[in-house]
């Protein structure tokens, strides 16, 4: 089960990784179009991002433990398939926490996402945490590297 960004992230990742083979292309472009319109629409949206975007903003719930967020790993496969630089945005849920708590959230997510990193982009700060309400507050130090290119997924072949 995914989250609202991609729907069923695991199935979407599998479809995208198989779409370069004839059977995979047929399933994703013909079968899904009629049998699973939501999955087909997600594939179309991701294809558009791959073709048109220069960078991808990836929003995660900072309050979640990334180890428990089952959607992150399949979504990282999707983002790797897209092949664009990613800026991870930590969405702070609830009232602003103290500086140390925010730093701990940032470090927890940074540590977890490091295993998906291919190479840093050098884009500088990339994580912003919108605080509760309309107030926005940065949550990354200027020296942080939250923007990266994900490792390419292994070929499903």
Secondary structure, DSSP 8 states (H G I E B T S, - for coil): ---TTTSSHHHHHHHHHHTTSHHHHHIIIIIHHHH-HHHHHHHHHHHHHHHH-SEEEEEEETTS-TTT-THHHHHHHHHHHHTSEEEEEEE--SS---HHHHHHHHHHHHHHHGGGEEEE-------EEE-STT-EEE-S-TT---EEEE-------
